[in-house]
Amino acid sequence: MEIIITARHDEIAEVLRARAERVVQRLARLANRPTAAHVTFDMDHQRATAEVMLSAARGAVHVASADASDHRTALDRAAAKVRRQLDKQEANPRRRAGRARS
């Protein structure tokens, strides 16, 4: 799985980059055949923002963003949102079209 980590209007530390990679790998275990992940950090008016986008098989895309006073907290909040999306998807599996229930 390809993981891309970018920063806008700010530089991020290598420690935060490594943490973001670990968080995305943990989320990828919950997804159905993950293909790519993109984490974007942004700094706007002394407010840190993190956006996590996880792409999976069959066109499923899970996106969440969060604001906080620092990038680490914003990353954790965005990851929690993506995890809720993945949990919700797992709880409601779709049936295949044309298959009869037995």
C-alpha positions as a Markdown table, in Angstrom:
| # | Residue | x | y | z |
|---|---|---|---|---|
| 1 | Met | 0.0 | 0.0 | 0.0 |
| 2 | Glu | 1.3 | 3.4 | -0.9 |
| 3 | Ile | 1.4 | 6.0 | 1.9 |
| 4 | Ile | 1.9 | 9.7 | 1.0 |
| 5 | Ile | 2.4 | 12.2 | 3.7 |
| 6 | Thr | 2.5 | 15.9 | 2.8 |
| 7 | Ala | 2.6 | 19.3 | 4.6 |
| 8 | Arg | 1.2 | 22.6 | 3.6 |
| 9 | His | 2.4 | 25.9 | 4.9 |
| 10 | Asp | 4.5 | 24.2 | 7.5 |
| 11 | Glu | 7.3 | 21.7 | 8.0 |
| 12 | Ile | 6.6 | 18.6 | 10.0 |
| 13 | Ala | 9.0 | 16.6 | 12.1 |
| 14 | Glu | 10.3 | 13.2 | 11.2 |
| 15 | Val | 8.7 | 11.8 | 14.4 |
| 16 | Leu | 5.3 | 13.1 | 13.3 |
| 17 | Arg | 5.8 | 11.6 | 9.9 |
| 18 | Ala | 6.6 | 8.2 | 11.4 |
| 19 | Arg | 3.6 | 8.4 | 13.7 |
| 20 | Ala | 1.3 | 9.2 | 10.8 |
| 21 | Glu | 2.6 | 6.2 | 8.9 |
| 22 | Arg | 2.0 | 3.9 | 11.9 |
| 23 | Val | -1.5 | 5.3 | 12.3 |
| 24 | Val | -2.4 | 4.7 | 8.7 |
| 25 | Gln | -1.0 | 1.2 | 8.8 |
| 26 | Arg | -3.2 | 0.4 | 11.8 |
| 27 | Leu | -6.2 | 1.8 | 9.9 |
| 28 | Ala | -5.3 | -0.2 | 6.8 |
| 29 | Arg | -5.7 | -3.4 | 8.8 |
| 30 | Leu | -9.4 | -2.6 | 9.2 |
| 31 | Ala | -10.1 | -1.7 | 5.5 |
| 32 | Asn | -11.0 | -4.1 | 2.8 |
| 33 | Arg | -7.9 | -4.4 | 0.6 |
| 34 | Pro | -6.4 | -0.9 | 1.1 |
| 35 | Thr | -4.7 | 0.5 | -2.0 |
| 36 | Ala | -3.4 | 3.9 | -0.9 |
| 37 | Ala | -3.4 | 6.4 | 1.9 |
| 38 | His | -2.8 | 10.2 | 1.9 |
| 39 | Val | -2.2 | 12.2 | 5.0 |
| 40 | Thr | -2.1 | 16.0 | 4.7 |
| 41 | Phe | -1.0 | 18.4 | 7.5 |
| 42 | Asp | -1.8 | 22.0 | 7.2 |
| 43 | Met | -1.2 | 25.1 | 9.4 |
| 44 | Asp | -3.7 | 27.9 | 9.1 |
| 45 | His | -3.8 | 30.9 | 11.6 |
| 46 | Gln | -2.1 | 28.9 | 14.3 |
| 47 | Arg | -4.6 | 26.1 | 13.9 |
| 48 | Ala | -3.2 | 22.7 | 12.9 |
| 49 | Thr | -5.3 | 20.5 | 10.6 |
| 50 | Ala | -4.8 | 16.9 | 9.6 |
| 51 | Glu | -6.7 | 15.1 | 6.8 |
| 52 | Val | -6.5 | 11.4 | 6.3 |
| 53 | Met | -7.7 | 9.7 | 3.1 |
| 54 | Leu | -7.7 | 6.0 | 2.8 |
| 55 | Ser | -8.5 | 4.3 | -0.5 |
| 56 | Ala | -9.7 | 0.7 | -0.6 |
| 57 | Ala | -10.8 | -1.8 | -3.1 |
| 58 | Arg | -13.9 | -1.3 | -5.3 |
| 59 | Gly | -13.6 | 2.5 | -5.1 |
| 60 | Ala | -14.2 | 2.9 | -1.4 |
| 61 | Val | -12.6 | 6.1 | -0.1 |
| 62 | His | -12.7 | 7.0 | 3.6 |
| 63 | Val | -11.8 | 10.7 | 4.3 |
| 64 | Ala | -11.7 | 12.6 | 7.5 |
| 65 | Ser | -10.2 | 15.9 | 8.7 |
| 66 | Ala | -9.7 | 17.4 | 12.1 |
| 67 | Asp | -8.4 | 20.6 | 13.7 |
| 68 | Ala | -6.5 | 21.0 | 16.9 |
| 69 | Ser | -3.8 | 23.1 | 18.5 |
| 70 | Asp | -1.1 | 20.7 | 17.3 |
| 71 | His | -0.6 | 18.3 | 14.5 |
| 72 | Arg | -0.4 | 15.2 | 16.6 |
| 73 | Thr | -3.9 | 15.8 | 18.2 |
| 74 | Ala | -5.4 | 16.6 | 14.8 |
| 75 | Leu | -4.0 | 13.4 | 13.4 |
| 76 | Asp | -5.4 | 11.3 | 16.2 |
| 77 | Arg | -8.9 | 13.0 | 15.8 |
| 78 | Ala | -8.9 | 12.4 | 12.1 |
| 79 | Ala | -7.8 | 8.8 | 12.5 |
| 80 | Ala | -10.6 | 8.2 | 15.0 |
| 81 | Lys | -13.1 | 9.5 | 12.4 |
| 82 | Val | -11.8 | 7.2 | 9.7 |
| 83 | Arg | -11.9 | 4.3 | 12.2 |
| 84 | Arg | -15.6 | 5.0 | 12.9 |
| 85 | Gln | -16.3 | 5.0 | 9.1 |
| 86 | Leu | -14.5 | 1.7 | 8.8 |
| 87 | Asp | -16.3 | 0.2 | 11.7 |
| 88 | Lys | -19.7 | 1.3 | 10.3 |
| 89 | Gln | -18.9 | -0.2 | 6.9 |
| 90 | Glu | -18.0 | -3.5 | 8.6 |
| 91 | Ala | -21.2 | -3.5 | 10.6 |
| 92 | Asn | -23.4 | -3.1 | 7.5 |
| 93 | Pro | -22.1 | -5.4 | 4.8 |
| 94 | Arg | -23.9 | -5.0 | 1.5 |
| 95 | Arg | -25.5 | -8.0 | -0.1 |
| 96 | Arg | -24.5 | -8.9 | -3.6 |
| 97 | Ala | -27.1 | -8.2 | -6.3 |
| 98 | Gly | -28.9 | -11.1 | -7.7 |
| 99 | Arg | -28.2 | -13.5 | -4.8 |
| 100 | Ala | -31.2 | -15.0 | -3.0 |
| 101 | Arg | -31.2 | -15.3 | 0.7 |
| 102 | Ser | -31.6 | -18.7 | 2.1 |
